[in-house]
Amino acid sequence: RSFARSLHMVSAYWGLVFMSLHLGFHWRMMIGMAGRLWKKPSLCRKWLGRLAAFAIAVYGLYAFIKRDIGSYMILKNQFVFFDFEEPLLFFLIDYMAVMGLFVFLGHYSCKGLAMAYQK
């Protein structure tokens, strides 16, 4: 039972990271679908989107460190400690920001690799 609980916890955190990275690898498709909402492309929208993505990634890094997610991923902590006094919304925002961090990393690493292979 103890092994199953530990395996479940580790798998959940690594799953969050890998699924977010995978989503980042395909983020260009999401950007393309969002771009169809407007008739004309806009340089301003493009840079505002990039700025928003960077801000989410920075906050995601902060939340990753604050929530000590890395120690759960390597089983340094074998129990997840929840603050039941904290509003659920803050918890969800932090984890969505961590997801945004890995989407950002996946998207820009994929973009960087594509640029490297074009040279």
Helices and strands as residue ranges (DSSP letters): H 2-25, H 27-35, H 43-66, H 69-73, H 88-118
